[in-house]
Amino acid sequence: EVQLVESGGGLVQPGRSLRLSCTGSGFVFGDHSVSWVRQAPGKGLEWVGFIKSRPYGGTPDYAASVKGRLTISRDDSTSTAYLQVNSLKTEDTAVYYCARHTEKRFDSWGQGTLVTVSS
Amino acid sequence: EIVLTQSPGTLSLSPGERATLSCRASQSVSSTYLAWYQQKPGQAPRLLIYDAFNRATGIPDRFSGSRSGTDFTLTISGVEPEDFAVYYCQQYDSSPLWTFGQGTKVEIK
């Protein structure tokens, strides 16, 4: 069974940093690109960035709205992708999901991890 | 930047009725890169339709996708109780790479 599990969320003060993890199982993690999508409370879905699979270069790309504050990386040896968010703002409060790509679609999602930015 | 506009915002239906959800793109979108997702409260989104027309694995055939120009439609031929949820369309383009519509909530009438 394909599964993605996010972790690392929690309460963090504005201006601090946080690193989220996304661990996959049930498939060859290294064969797939992985996206991060967030959802603010009561709001819609916002794509924030992704990292290509190693055969396609393993490089990340980001949405313009968060570029410069986000860093996405991956460690295929542990089937894990990471999202680091720096200089956190209250508007970064959201559930953060990771999603596996098959071609351009997101065919499997994790259950999400809640990040709350508050003093 | 391509903007996806979904309508209506909320669709109130009784079980068994037909649901028609619209997603309009602000400019041309390749069918290959248009997907629909379902999200129930407290759950992650789930892929329903990809490449505008194709059902994802395990999705019942009451769900179908279609296209007319820059207008994409998700149809549920007869809404079941488990179909009451929020539905999002999503497209892939050059920049930003992926965008979502704002969502349509299908609620029980």
Interface residues (C-beta under 8 A of the other chain):
Chain A: S35 V37 G44 L45 E46 W47 F50 D61 A63 A64 Y97 A99 E103 K104 R105 F106 D107 S108 W109 G110 Q111 G112
Chain B: T32 Y33 A35 Y37 Q39 Q43 A44 P45 R46 L47 Y50 D51 A56 T57 Y88 Q90 Y92 S95 P96 L97 W98 T99 F100 G101 Q102 G103
